[in-house]
Amino acid sequence: MIKNWFKNIGPGPLVAAAFIGPGTVTVCTIAGVNDGFTLLWAMLLSIVATIVLQEMSARLGIVSQKGLSEVIRTEISNPVFKVLTLFLILSAIVIGNAAYEAGNISGGVLGLEALFGNSYGALWSMVIGIIAFVLLYIGNYKVLEKALITLVVLMSVAFLTTAILTRPDLSLIFKGLFTPNYSDENVLTVIALVGTTVVPYNLFLHASLVKEKWKTTSDLKFARKDTVIAVALGGLVSMCIIISAAAIKDVQITNAADLAKGLEPLFGVYSKYFLSIGLFAAGITSAITAPLAAAYVATGCLGWSSQLKSLKFRLVWMTILGLGVLFSSIGLKSIEIIQFAQVANGLLLPLIAGFLLWVMNKSSILGKFKNTLFQNVIGFLIFGIALFLGVKSILKVFDLL
């Protein structure tokens, strides 16, 4: 049974690798430092929302054998609305991922600098870029899957160990998980926690990757297990970062590298190393998945081949990766890049979730595998929460709240 599950492990860990990037590490660190365990409920809500939406995305990919952007392109009949929609998706995902990629690489660099010192910033950016380039250029899904699963396991062990070293109060953790704490002061942190976990580009990535792994509807049960286990474990890792950060008192923390340094005098040098390794792994996994997602979105929207070795597919991810390395190397503030990307994701989520829910109710695409009433109720509830948080974010940013 265990052997069979490992055989059928699929894109789930890649989705987890994508959302546990430096953005997640940074936002969770800030949430833990500023609010302790009180925002764990927001992470729990985000995990449930991610599982529901990613299951829909995976089901769409397996049943239709098409990516989400490809389905949207073929299903919208009004030419004006189609052009506007595809332009919006391309702008949000492809251009957004170029900015997001700089944050991914910069986050990985922060992890390396916490380990080896901070005098090799541009060199570390190049190293991460080269590793990501080689794995993507090979163009073999199985190689990519194994490399990312290895990095996700490394990252998970690192962050779990760090949280255990801080010896947290379990009663306070459970209180934070099941007692929502929401105020005008922490609204942007809540939005960022949702935005960094329920990542819009992951919905496109998942639908495209499942068809590389599975070809028939009989595989849906494997895809569901893969999604639930991987996302739940990813959420646990995010919670461990919040828990670790909550242990720090009276220290100025602006990113995860500061957290690593802050933990060292309290819990020993090993806590610093575990956290730094986790941050590096988080950066490099997202540095691989962000260009990959952008390539799937661009090729799907424009009707190009989405084969991993096709020239146009490669040109898209090379552009995203190249811009990420460039912006990271010239010294743009990584903390600002990452936080901007997370809030942008939180604002984009209602739009992408709305598209997904629309597609998931089309019998012409999914037949008997379309959404049930229960799935629609949960889906629209998540859509409503995402929309509410997005509106609150806009009001907060423009000082109208």
C-alpha positions as a Markdown table, in Angstrom:
| # | Residue | x | y | z |
|---|---|---|---|---|
| 1 | Met | 0.0 | 0.0 | 0.0 |
| 2 | Ile | 2.8 | 2.5 | 1.0 |
| 3 | Lys | 4.8 | 1.4 | -2.1 |
| 4 | Asn | 1.7 | 2.1 | -4.3 |
| 5 | Trp | 1.2 | 5.5 | -2.8 |
| 6 | Phe | 4.8 | 6.5 | -3.4 |
| 7 | Lys | 4.4 | 5.2 | -7.0 |
| 8 | Asn | 1.4 | 7.5 | -7.4 |
| 9 | Ile | 2.9 | 10.5 | -5.6 |
| 10 | Gly | 2.5 | 13.4 | -8.1 |
| 11 | Pro | 2.3 | 17.1 | -8.5 |
| 12 | Gly | 1.1 | 17.7 | -4.9 |
| 13 | Pro | 4.6 | 18.1 | -3.5 |
| 14 | Leu | 5.4 | 20.5 | -6.4 |
| 15 | Val | 2.4 | 22.6 | -5.5 |
| 16 | Ala | 3.6 | 22.6 | -1.9 |
| 17 | Ala | 7.1 | 23.6 | -3.1 |
| 18 | Ala | 5.5 | 26.5 | -5.0 |
| 19 | Phe | 3.6 | 27.9 | -2.1 |
| 20 | Ile | 6.2 | 27.4 | 0.6 |
| 21 | Gly | 8.5 | 29.9 | -0.9 |
| 22 | Pro | 10.5 | 32.8 | 0.7 |
| 23 | Gly | 7.2 | 34.8 | 0.6 |
| 24 | Thr | 5.6 | 32.2 | 2.9 |
| 25 | Val | 8.6 | 32.1 | 5.1 |
| 26 | Thr | 8.8 | 35.9 | 5.4 |
| 27 | Val | 5.1 | 36.5 | 5.9 |
| 28 | Cys | 4.8 | 33.7 | 8.5 |
| 29 | Thr | 7.9 | 35.0 | 10.3 |
| 30 | Ile | 6.4 | 38.5 | 10.5 |
| 31 | Ala | 3.0 | 37.0 | 11.6 |
| 32 | Gly | 4.8 | 35.0 | 14.4 |
| 33 | Val | 6.9 | 37.9 | 15.6 |
| 34 | Asn | 4.1 | 40.4 | 15.7 |
| 35 | Asp | 1.1 | 38.3 | 16.6 |
| 36 | Gly | 2.5 | 35.1 | 18.2 |
| 37 | Phe | 0.2 | 32.1 | 17.7 |
| 38 | Thr | -3.0 | 34.2 | 17.2 |
| 39 | Leu | -3.0 | 34.1 | 13.4 |
| 40 | Leu | -2.6 | 30.3 | 13.1 |
| 41 | Trp | -6.4 | 30.2 | 12.3 |
| 42 | Ala | -5.7 | 32.2 | 9.1 |
| 43 | Met | -3.1 | 29.6 | 8.0 |
| 44 | Leu | -5.6 | 26.7 | 8.8 |
| 45 | Leu | -8.3 | 28.5 | 6.7 |
| 46 | Ser | -5.8 | 29.0 | 3.9 |
| 47 | Ile | -4.9 | 25.2 | 3.9 |
| 48 | Val | -8.5 | 24.2 | 3.7 |
| 49 | Ala | -9.1 | 26.7 | 0.8 |
| 50 | Thr | -6.0 | 25.5 | -1.0 |
| 51 | Ile | -7.0 | 21.8 | -0.8 |
| 52 | Val | -10.5 | 22.6 | -2.1 |
| 53 | Leu | -9.3 | 24.7 | -5.0 |
| 54 | Gln | -6.3 | 22.6 | -5.9 |
| 55 | Glu | -8.5 | 19.4 | -6.0 |
| 56 | Met | -10.7 | 21.2 | -8.5 |
| 57 | Ser | -7.7 | 22.2 | -10.6 |
| 58 | Ala | -6.3 | 18.6 | -10.5 |
| 59 | Arg | -9.7 | 17.1 | -11.5 |
| 60 | Leu | -10.0 | 19.6 | -14.4 |
| 61 | Gly | -6.5 | 18.6 | -15.7 |
| 62 | Ile | -7.1 | 14.9 | -15.5 |
| 63 | Val | -10.6 | 14.8 | -17.0 |
| 64 | Ser | -10.0 | 17.3 | -19.7 |
| 65 | Gln | -6.3 | 16.6 | -20.3 |
| 66 | Lys | -5.9 | 20.4 | -20.7 |
| 67 | Gly | -4.5 | 23.2 | -18.6 |
| 68 | Leu | -6.7 | 25.8 | -16.9 |
| 69 | Ser | -5.6 | 28.7 | -19.2 |
| 70 | Glu | -6.2 | 26.5 | -22.3 |
| 71 | Val | -9.7 | 25.6 | -21.1 |
| 72 | Ile | -10.5 | 29.3 | -20.5 |
| 73 | Arg | -9.2 | 30.2 | -24.0 |
| 74 | Thr | -11.4 | 27.6 | -25.7 |
| 75 | Glu | -14.5 | 28.0 | -23.6 |
| 76 | Ile | -15.0 | 31.8 | -23.7 |
| 77 | Ser | -16.9 | 32.5 | -26.9 |
| 78 | Asn | -17.1 | 36.3 | -26.8 |
| 79 | Pro | -14.0 | 37.5 | -28.7 |
| 80 | Val | -13.7 | 40.8 | -26.8 |
| 81 | Phe | -14.2 | 39.2 | -23.4 |
| 82 | Lys | -11.8 | 36.4 | -24.4 |
| 83 | Val | -9.0 | 38.8 | -25.3 |
| 84 | Leu | -9.5 | 40.9 | -22.1 |
| 85 | Thr | -9.6 | 37.8 | -19.9 |
| 86 | Leu | -6.5 | 36.2 | -21.4 |
| 87 | Phe | -4.6 | 39.5 | -21.2 |
| 88 | Leu | -5.6 | 39.8 | -17.6 |
| 89 | Ile | -4.4 | 36.3 | -16.8 |
| 90 | Leu | -1.1 | 36.8 | -18.8 |
| 91 | Ser | -0.4 | 40.1 | -17.0 |
| 92 | Ala | -1.3 | 38.7 | -13.5 |
| 93 | Ile | 0.6 | 35.4 | -13.8 |
| 94 | Val | 3.4 | 35.9 | -16.3 |
| 95 | Ile | 4.4 | 39.5 | -15.4 |
| 96 | Gly | 3.6 | 38.9 | -11.8 |
| 97 | Asn | 5.8 | 35.8 | -11.7 |
| 98 | Ala | 8.7 | 37.8 | -13.1 |
| 99 | Ala | 8.5 | 40.0 | -10.0 |
| 100 | Tyr | 7.8 | 37.0 | -7.8 |
| 101 | Glu | 10.8 | 35.2 | -9.2 |
| 102 | Ala | 13.2 | 37.9 | -7.9 |
| 103 | Gly | 11.7 | 37.4 | -4.5 |
| 104 | Asn | 12.2 | 33.6 | -4.7 |
| 105 | Ile | 15.8 | 33.9 | -5.7 |
| 106 | Ser | 16.5 | 36.7 | -3.1 |
| 107 | Gly | 14.9 | 34.5 | -0.4 |
| 108 | Gly | 17.1 | 31.6 | -1.3 |
| 109 | Val | 20.1 | 34.0 | -1.2 |
| 110 | Leu | 19.0 | 35.1 | 2.4 |
| 111 | Gly | 19.3 | 31.5 | 3.5 |
| 112 | Leu | 22.8 | 31.1 | 2.0 |
| 113 | Glu | 23.9 | 34.4 | 3.5 |
| 114 | Ala | 22.7 | 33.4 | 7.0 |
| 115 | Leu | 24.9 | 30.3 | 6.6 |
| 116 | Phe | 28.0 | 31.7 | 4.8 |
| 117 | Gly | 28.0 | 35.4 | 5.3 |
| 118 | Asn | 26.6 | 38.2 | 3.2 |
| 119 | Ser | 29.4 | 39.1 | 0.8 |
| 120 | Tyr | 28.4 | 36.9 | -2.1 |
| 121 | Gly | 24.8 | 38.1 | -2.9 |
| 122 | Ala | 25.1 | 38.4 | -6.7 |
| 123 | Leu | 27.1 | 35.1 | -6.9 |
| 124 | Trp | 24.5 | 33.2 | -4.9 |
| 125 | Ser | 21.7 | 34.6 | -7.2 |
| 126 | Met | 23.6 | 33.2 | -10.1 |
| 127 | Val | 24.1 | 29.8 | -8.4 |
| 128 | Ile | 20.4 | 29.5 | -7.7 |
| 129 | Gly | 19.5 | 30.6 | -11.2 |
| 130 | Ile | 21.9 | 28.0 | -12.8 |
| 131 | Ile | 20.5 | 25.2 | -10.7 |
| 132 | Ala | 16.9 | 26.2 | -11.6 |
| 133 | Phe | 17.9 | 26.5 | -15.3 |
| 134 | Val | 19.5 | 23.1 | -15.5 |
| 135 | Leu | 16.5 | 21.3 | -13.9 |
| 136 | Leu | 14.0 | 23.1 | -16.2 |
| 137 | Tyr | 16.1 | 22.7 | -19.3 |
| 138 | Ile | 16.4 | 18.9 | -18.9 |
| 139 | Gly | 12.6 | 19.0 | -19.6 |
| 140 | Asn | 11.9 | 15.7 | -18.0 |
| 141 | Tyr | 8.9 | 15.7 | -15.6 |
| 142 | Lys | 10.2 | 12.7 | -13.5 |
| 143 | Val | 13.6 | 14.4 | -12.9 |
| 144 | Leu | 11.9 | 17.6 | -12.0 |
| 145 | Glu | 9.5 | 15.9 | -9.7 |
| 146 | Lys | 12.2 | 13.9 | -7.8 |
| 147 | Ala | 14.4 | 17.0 | -7.4 |
| 148 | Leu | 11.6 | 19.1 | -6.0 |
| 149 | Ile | 10.3 | 16.3 | -3.7 |
| 150 | Thr | 13.8 | 16.0 | -2.3 |
| 151 | Leu | 14.0 | 19.7 | -1.7 |
| 152 | Val | 10.5 | 19.8 | -0.1 |
| 153 | Val | 11.5 | 17.0 | 2.3 |
| 154 | Leu | 14.7 | 18.9 | 3.2 |
| 155 | Met | 12.7 | 22.1 | 3.8 |
| 156 | Ser | 10.0 | 20.3 | 5.8 |
| 157 | Val | 12.5 | 18.6 | 8.1 |
| 158 | Ala | 14.4 | 21.9 | 8.6 |
| 159 | Phe | 11.4 | 23.9 | 9.6 |
| 160 | Leu | 9.8 | 21.2 | 11.7 |
| 161 | Thr | 13.0 | 20.7 | 13.6 |
| 162 | Thr | 13.3 | 24.5 | 14.2 |
| 163 | Ala | 9.8 | 24.6 | 15.6 |
| 164 | Ile | 10.4 | 21.7 | 18.0 |
| 165 | Leu | 13.6 | 23.3 | 19.2 |
| 166 | Thr | 11.6 | 26.3 | 20.4 |
| 167 | Arg | 9.4 | 24.1 | 22.7 |
| 168 | Pro | 6.1 | 25.9 | 22.1 |
| 169 | Asp | 3.1 | 25.9 | 24.5 |
| 170 | Leu | 0.7 | 23.4 | 22.8 |
| 171 | Ser | -2.4 | 24.9 | 24.5 |
| 172 | Leu | -1.7 | 28.3 | 23.0 |
| 173 | Ile | -1.1 | 26.7 | 19.6 |
| 174 | Phe | -4.6 | 25.1 | 19.7 |
| 175 | Lys | -6.2 | 28.3 | 20.8 |
| 176 | Gly | -4.5 | 30.2 | 17.9 |
| 177 | Leu | -5.7 | 27.5 | 15.5 |
| 178 | Phe | -9.4 | 27.5 | 16.4 |
| 179 | Thr | -10.0 | 31.0 | 17.8 |
| 180 | Pro | -10.1 | 33.6 | 15.0 |
| 181 | Asn | -8.3 | 36.9 | 15.9 |
| 182 | Tyr | -9.1 | 39.6 | 13.4 |
| 183 | Ser | -8.6 | 43.3 | 13.6 |
| 184 | Asp | -7.7 | 46.4 | 11.5 |
| 185 | Glu | -4.1 | 46.1 | 12.7 |
| 186 | Asn | -3.5 | 42.6 | 11.4 |
| 187 | Val | -5.8 | 42.6 | 8.3 |
| 188 | Leu | -2.9 | 43.0 | 5.9 |
| 189 | Thr | -1.0 | 40.1 | 7.6 |
| 190 | Val | -4.1 | 37.9 | 7.3 |
| 191 | Ile | -4.4 | 38.8 | 3.6 |
| 192 | Ala | -0.7 | 38.0 | 3.1 |
| 193 | Leu | -1.1 | 34.7 | 4.8 |
| 194 | Val | -4.0 | 33.7 | 2.6 |
| 195 | Gly | -2.2 | 35.1 | -0.5 |
| 196 | Thr | 1.0 | 33.3 | 0.1 |
| 197 | Thr | -0.8 | 29.9 | 0.6 |
| 198 | Val | -3.7 | 30.0 | -1.9 |
| 199 | Val | -1.4 | 31.0 | -4.8 |
| 200 | Pro | -3.3 | 31.8 | -8.0 |
| 201 | Tyr | -0.6 | 30.5 | -10.3 |
| 202 | Asn | -0.6 | 27.1 | -8.5 |
| 203 | Leu | -4.2 | 26.5 | -9.9 |
| 204 | Phe | -2.7 | 26.8 | -13.4 |
| 205 | Leu | 0.4 | 24.8 | -12.6 |
| 206 | His | -1.5 | 21.9 | -11.0 |
| 207 | Ala | -4.0 | 21.4 | -13.9 |
| 208 | Ser | -1.1 | 21.3 | -16.3 |
| 209 | Leu | 1.1 | 19.0 | -14.3 |
| 210 | Val | -1.5 | 16.3 | -13.4 |
| 211 | Lys | -1.8 | 15.4 | -17.1 |
| 212 | Glu | 1.9 | 14.8 | -17.2 |
| 213 | Lys | 1.4 | 12.2 | -14.5 |
| 214 | Trp | -2.1 | 10.8 | -15.0 |
| 215 | Lys | -4.2 | 10.1 | -18.1 |
| 216 | Thr | -7.5 | 8.5 | -17.0 |
| 217 | Thr | -10.4 | 9.4 | -14.6 |
| 218 | Ser | -9.6 | 6.2 | -12.6 |
| 219 | Asp | -6.5 | 8.1 | -11.3 |
| 220 | Leu | -8.6 | 10.8 | -9.7 |
| 221 | Lys | -8.4 | 9.0 | -6.3 |
| 222 | Phe | -4.6 | 9.2 | -6.4 |
| 223 | Ala | -4.7 | 12.9 | -7.4 |
| 224 | Arg | -7.0 | 13.7 | -4.4 |
| 225 | Lys | -4.8 | 11.8 | -1.9 |
| 226 | Asp | -1.7 | 13.5 | -3.4 |
| 227 | Thr | -3.2 | 16.9 | -3.1 |
| 228 | Val | -4.6 | 16.6 | 0.4 |
| 229 | Ile | -1.4 | 15.1 | 1.9 |
| 230 | Ala | 1.0 | 17.4 | 0.2 |
| 231 | Val | -1.0 | 20.6 | 0.9 |
| 232 | Ala | -1.7 | 19.6 | 4.6 |
| 233 | Leu | 2.0 | 18.9 | 5.1 |
| 234 | Gly | 2.9 | 22.2 | 3.4 |
| 235 | Gly | 0.5 | 24.0 | 5.7 |
| 236 | Leu | 2.1 | 22.3 | 8.7 |
| 237 | Val | 5.5 | 23.6 | 7.6 |
| 238 | Ser | 4.1 | 27.2 | 7.4 |
| 239 | Met | 2.6 | 26.8 | 10.9 |
| 240 | Cys | 6.0 | 25.7 | 12.2 |
| 241 | Ile | 7.6 | 28.9 | 10.8 |
| 242 | Ile | 4.9 | 31.0 | 12.7 |
| 243 | Ile | 5.6 | 29.0 | 15.8 |
| 244 | Ser | 9.4 | 29.4 | 15.5 |
| 245 | Ala | 9.0 | 33.2 | 15.0 |
| 246 | Ala | 6.7 | 33.5 | 18.0 |
| 247 | Ala | 9.6 | 32.4 | 20.3 |
| 248 | Ile | 11.5 | 35.6 | 19.5 |
| 249 | Lys | 11.0 | 38.6 | 21.8 |
| 250 | Asp | 12.4 | 42.1 | 21.7 |
| 251 | Val | 14.4 | 41.6 | 18.5 |
| 252 | Gln | 13.9 | 43.5 | 15.3 |
| 253 | Ile | 12.9 | 41.0 | 12.7 |
| 254 | Thr | 12.4 | 42.0 | 9.0 |
| 255 | Asn | 13.0 | 38.6 | 7.3 |
| 256 | Ala | 13.7 | 35.0 | 7.9 |
| 257 | Ala | 17.4 | 35.5 | 7.9 |
| 258 | Asp | 16.9 | 37.8 | 10.9 |
| 259 | Leu | 14.8 | 35.0 | 12.5 |
| 260 | Ala | 17.7 | 32.6 | 12.0 |
| 261 | Lys | 20.1 | 34.9 | 13.8 |
| 262 | Gly | 17.5 | 35.7 | 16.5 |
| 263 | Leu | 17.0 | 32.0 | 17.3 |
| 264 | Glu | 20.7 | 31.3 | 17.6 |
| 265 | Pro | 21.3 | 32.8 | 21.1 |
| 266 | Leu | 18.1 | 31.3 | 22.5 |
| 267 | Phe | 18.1 | 27.8 | 21.1 |
| 268 | Gly | 21.7 | 27.2 | 19.9 |
| 269 | Val | 23.6 | 27.4 | 16.7 |
| 270 | Tyr | 21.7 | 24.4 | 15.2 |
| 271 | Ser | 18.4 | 26.3 | 15.1 |
| 272 | Lys | 20.1 | 28.9 | 12.8 |
| 273 | Tyr | 21.4 | 26.3 | 10.5 |
| 274 | Phe | 18.1 | 24.4 | 10.2 |
| 275 | Leu | 16.2 | 27.6 | 9.5 |
| 276 | Ser | 18.7 | 28.8 | 6.9 |
| 277 | Ile | 18.7 | 25.5 | 5.1 |
| 278 | Gly | 14.9 | 25.6 | 5.0 |
| 279 | Leu | 14.9 | 29.1 | 3.6 |
| 280 | Phe | 17.4 | 28.2 | 0.9 |
| 281 | Ala | 15.3 | 25.1 | -0.1 |
| 282 | Ala | 12.1 | 27.2 | -0.1 |
| 283 | Gly | 13.8 | 29.8 | -2.4 |
| 284 | Ile | 15.1 | 27.3 | -4.9 |
| 285 | Thr | 11.9 | 25.2 | -5.1 |
| 286 | Ser | 9.8 | 28.3 | -5.9 |
| 287 | Ala | 12.5 | 29.6 | -8.2 |
| 288 | Ile | 11.8 | 26.5 | -10.3 |
| 289 | Thr | 8.0 | 26.3 | -10.0 |
| 290 | Ala | 7.3 | 30.0 | -10.7 |
| 291 | Pro | 8.9 | 30.1 | -14.3 |
| 292 | Leu | 7.3 | 26.7 | -14.9 |
| 293 | Ala | 3.8 | 28.0 | -14.0 |
| 294 | Ala | 4.3 | 31.1 | -16.1 |
| 295 | Ala | 5.3 | 29.0 | -19.1 |
| 296 | Tyr | 2.2 | 26.8 | -18.8 |
| 297 | Val | 0.0 | 29.9 | -18.5 |
| 298 | Ala | 1.5 | 31.7 | -21.4 |
| 299 | Thr | 1.5 | 28.7 | -23.8 |
| 300 | Gly | -2.1 | 27.8 | -22.8 |
| 301 | Cys | -3.4 | 31.3 | -23.3 |
| 302 | Leu | -1.6 | 31.8 | -26.6 |
| 303 | Gly | -2.3 | 28.3 | -28.0 |
| 304 | Trp | 1.3 | 27.2 | -28.1 |
| 305 | Ser | 2.7 | 23.7 | -27.3 |
| 306 | Ser | 3.0 | 23.1 | -23.6 |
| 307 | Gln | 5.6 | 20.4 | -24.0 |
| 308 | Leu | 8.5 | 20.9 | -21.6 |
| 309 | Lys | 11.0 | 20.7 | -24.4 |
| 310 | Ser | 9.2 | 23.0 | -26.9 |
| 311 | Leu | 11.1 | 26.2 | -27.9 |
| 312 | Lys | 8.3 | 28.7 | -27.0 |
| 313 | Phe | 7.7 | 27.0 | -23.6 |
| 314 | Arg | 11.4 | 27.2 | -22.8 |
| 315 | Leu | 11.7 | 30.8 | -23.9 |
| 316 | Val | 8.9 | 31.9 | -21.5 |
| 317 | Trp | 10.5 | 30.2 | -18.4 |
| 318 | Met | 14.0 | 31.4 | -19.5 |
| 319 | Thr | 12.7 | 35.0 | -19.6 |
| 320 | Ile | 11.1 | 34.8 | -16.1 |
| 321 | Leu | 14.1 | 33.1 | -14.6 |
| 322 | Gly | 16.5 | 35.6 | -16.3 |
| 323 | Leu | 14.6 | 38.6 | -15.0 |
| 324 | Gly | 14.5 | 37.0 | -11.5 |
| 325 | Val | 18.3 | 36.6 | -11.4 |
| 326 | Leu | 18.8 | 40.1 | -12.8 |
| 327 | Phe | 16.5 | 41.9 | -10.3 |
| 328 | Ser | 17.9 | 39.8 | -7.4 |
| 329 | Ser | 21.5 | 40.5 | -8.4 |
| 330 | Ile | 21.2 | 44.3 | -8.6 |
| 331 | Gly | 20.2 | 44.4 | -5.0 |
| 332 | Leu | 16.5 | 45.2 | -4.9 |
| 333 | Lys | 15.2 | 44.8 | -1.4 |
| 334 | Ser | 14.0 | 41.2 | -1.2 |
| 335 | Ile | 11.6 | 41.8 | 1.7 |
| 336 | Glu | 9.7 | 44.4 | -0.4 |
| 337 | Ile | 9.6 | 42.3 | -3.5 |
| 338 | Ile | 8.3 | 39.3 | -1.5 |
| 339 | Gln | 5.6 | 41.2 | 0.4 |
| 340 | Phe | 4.4 | 43.0 | -2.8 |
| 341 | Ala | 4.0 | 39.6 | -4.6 |
| 342 | Gln | 2.1 | 38.2 | -1.6 |
| 343 | Val | -0.4 | 41.0 | -1.4 |
| 344 | Ala | -0.8 | 41.0 | -5.2 |
| 345 | Asn | -1.6 | 37.2 | -5.0 |
| 346 | Gly | -4.2 | 37.9 | -2.4 |
| 347 | Leu | -5.9 | 40.4 | -4.7 |
| 348 | Leu | -5.7 | 38.2 | -7.8 |
| 349 | Leu | -7.1 | 35.1 | -6.0 |
| 350 | Pro | -10.9 | 36.0 | -6.3 |
| 351 | Leu | -10.5 | 36.5 | -10.0 |
| 352 | Ile | -8.7 | 33.2 | -10.7 |
| 353 | Ala | -11.0 | 31.3 | -8.2 |
| 354 | Gly | -14.0 | 32.7 | -10.0 |
| 355 | Phe | -12.7 | 31.4 | -13.4 |
| 356 | Leu | -12.0 | 28.0 | -11.9 |
| 357 | Leu | -15.5 | 27.7 | -10.3 |
| 358 | Trp | -17.1 | 28.7 | -13.6 |
| 359 | Val | -15.2 | 26.0 | -15.6 |
| 360 | Met | -15.8 | 23.3 | -12.9 |
| 361 | Asn | -19.5 | 23.6 | -13.5 |
| 362 | Lys | -19.4 | 22.9 | -17.2 |
| 363 | Ser | -20.8 | 19.5 | -18.1 |
| 364 | Ser | -19.3 | 19.9 | -21.6 |
| 365 | Ile | -15.8 | 19.7 | -20.1 |
| 366 | Leu | -16.2 | 17.5 | -17.0 |
| 367 | Gly | -19.3 | 15.5 | -17.6 |
| 368 | Lys | -20.2 | 13.5 | -14.4 |
| 369 | Phe | -17.0 | 14.8 | -12.7 |
| 370 | Lys | -18.2 | 18.4 | -12.5 |
| 371 | Asn | -18.6 | 20.1 | -9.1 |
| 372 | Thr | -21.3 | 18.7 | -6.7 |
| 373 | Leu | -23.5 | 21.1 | -4.8 |
| 374 | Phe | -21.4 | 20.6 | -1.7 |
| 375 | Gln | -18.2 | 21.4 | -3.7 |
| 376 | Asn | -19.8 | 24.5 | -5.1 |
| 377 | Val | -21.0 | 25.7 | -1.7 |
| 378 | Ile | -17.5 | 25.3 | -0.2 |
| 379 | Gly | -15.9 | 26.9 | -3.4 |
| 380 | Phe | -18.1 | 29.9 | -3.4 |
| 381 | Leu | -17.6 | 30.4 | 0.4 |
| 382 | Ile | -13.8 | 30.5 | -0.3 |
| 383 | Phe | -14.4 | 32.8 | -3.2 |
| 384 | Gly | -16.4 | 35.1 | -0.9 |
| 385 | Ile | -13.7 | 35.2 | 1.8 |
| 386 | Ala | -11.1 | 35.9 | -0.9 |
| 387 | Leu | -13.1 | 38.7 | -2.3 |
| 388 | Phe | -13.8 | 40.2 | 1.1 |
| 389 | Leu | -10.1 | 40.1 | 2.0 |
| 390 | Gly | -9.2 | 41.6 | -1.4 |
| 391 | Val | -11.6 | 44.6 | -0.9 |
| 392 | Lys | -10.3 | 45.1 | 2.6 |
| 393 | Ser | -6.7 | 45.1 | 1.3 |
| 394 | Ile | -7.5 | 47.8 | -1.3 |
| 395 | Leu | -9.2 | 50.0 | 1.3 |
| 396 | Lys | -6.3 | 49.6 | 3.7 |
| 397 | Val | -3.7 | 50.4 | 1.1 |
| 398 | Phe | -5.4 | 53.6 | 0.1 |
| 399 | Asp | -6.2 | 54.6 | 3.7 |
| 400 | Leu | -9.9 | 54.3 | 3.2 |
| 401 | Leu | -10.4 | 51.9 | 6.1 |
